[in-house]
Amino acid sequence: MAKTSRPHLALHKTIPTPLSPPTKPAKFAVLADVAFVVAKATCRLVFGSDTRRPHNGDGFGLGYYTSPSLGPEPCIFTSTIPAWNCINLHRLSSKTTSNLIFAHVRATTEGSLSDSNCHPFHHKSLMWMHNGNIGGWKYIKRNLAVGLREKWFGSVGGNTDSEWAFAVFLDTLDGMGYDPDSASLNQSGFGHSVLRKALLGTIERINTLIAEIPDTEHKESDEDLERRSLLNLAVTDGHTVVCTRYVSSMTDEAASLYWSSGTSWQEDKSIKGRYRMERRDKGADIVLVASEPLTFERDDWVIVPTNSTLTIHKQAVMIHPIIDRYYNPNPSYTRSTGFAVSKGLDTTEAKERGE
């Protein structure tokens, strides 16, 4: 992707809810079983007086699953117009429902401004989004491409690091013995453990390529070659969603990621345009995953720990640590927020400090 957006997510029973606007700006989003809550989220990406943060105005995209009678592949809508200026997004959002939605707004650092570079990317019934960057991208792109099977090398239609990462995911899934084409034929998808393993394999392949960059390959002007990656990724097969909050560093904080669940997502009757999660029982009929909280009720949102996966499968939300070379078992260790903030991304710690 290049610095892009952030995530929401909703899941559980089929509740066809019209696309309703969250209160806070969202950037990369995932929803399952909530219908079009996210679409209007992308319309409200206005940061008010906070001039320190860039607008994600380099296009946006939505992906959502429709009636099974129309087939298992998602409907994808992308545009290079800023989400808040797209009248068609407003028109469509109130008349569209879905049980699982991906939404993304883009602030480009890699790739040109074009529909082909807007997330979510998809193959058959699989959808993919990314918030962050791949370290040392111009030095690993060639080797990354060479390492792909011909089919997945040829599947890349744009020129973002995010779509190439998706190609690595498809190649990894294929290498595990699971044909990415088969998800469209499988009534239950690949299953959460398979998607999570392929996602972790994708991160490991990217990390390995970066580690192999020779010190002599970059010029003196690139003396401070940035090898760290911010990999907040989201993938779904239409049944399960797996997200990561990840940074390839033991000392830095990853870009922020939150989730919230409840029984309904309702507009505040006293304040037009403001929404919040309601909980009538302990059920999780709706799950939202977002880079930033979409409401002002911060207690409704749970932080996903740095270097963890979040999985939504059959009404359950599961958090697993990513145990690799950058894993830190000390839960009280304070990571630095500087790297993510320098990329224009939020961190939970930076928010708490008011940075």
C-alpha positions, 0 to 999 in steps of 0.5 A: 500500500504505502501509507494508507488507511485504517481498519474497521470490522463487523461480524456475526449474524446477518443484520442488513444495516444501511451504511451509517456514518461513524463519528470519527475518521477512519482510514482502513477498515474491515466489517463483518455482518454489519452491512454498510457501516463503513462506507460512510465512515470513509466519507467523514475523513475530516480532521478538523483543526488537527493540521498535523495529520494528513488527509487521506485524500488519494482515493478510497475503496470498498469491498463487500459481499452480496447475496450468495445468489450473485456468487461468492466474489465481493463487489469492489468499488474504488475511486481516486476522488477523496471519499468525502467528496464522492457523492456516489458513495453517499448515494450508494451507502444508504441503499447497500447492505452486506454481512462483511465489508472492507473499507479503505482510504489512501494517502499514497507513498508508493504507487501512482494515483489510480483506481488500480492502486486503491484498496481493497485488492481481491482475488476470487473471494479473497480481499486484502488491505494494508496500512503502513509501509514495507521497509527497503521497498525499492531494494527488495521489490525485484527479489520479491517479484522473482520469488513468486509463482508466475500466476501470482506475479501476473496478478498484480495490476498496480504498482503499490507495495501493498498489492505486491504483499497481497501477491506474496500472501496468495503465493504463500497460501498456494505454497501451503497447498491451498489454492486461492481459487478454491475459496470461491468453491468452498462454502466455509472458506479456508478457515481461520488457522489457514488464513492466519498461518498464510498471513504470518508466512507473508510477514516472514517472507517480507522480513527475510527479504529486507534482512538480505539487503546487502549493506553495499547495495544502497548508495551513500545518500541512502545511508539511513536506509529504512528497513523497518516495516509497518504491516497492519494487514487485513485479509478475508475469504468472506467467512473469516477475517484476520488482521495484524498490527505489526512493526518489524522492530522490538523497540517501536510501536506499530500503527494503532488498531482497535476493535469494538463489538456489540449487538447493534450500531445505532445513530445517537437520536440526540446528535445527528450523524453520531453513532455508537455501539450498543450492547443489550447482552453479552453477544457480539452481533457486530464487530468493528475493527478500525485504525482509530476509534470511530466514536467518542466513547473510548471505553467501547474500543479495545486496543490490539497489542503491537505485533499481534493478530486479530481473528474474527470467526463465527462470532468469536474475536481471538487475539494471538501474539506474533512470536518472531524475532521482533517479539517482546514477551514483556507486556510492560515494555514501553515502545517508541511511537516515533517511527509510526508517527513519522509515517503519518500514522497514529499509535495508541501510546501517542494518543494517550500522550496527546501527541 
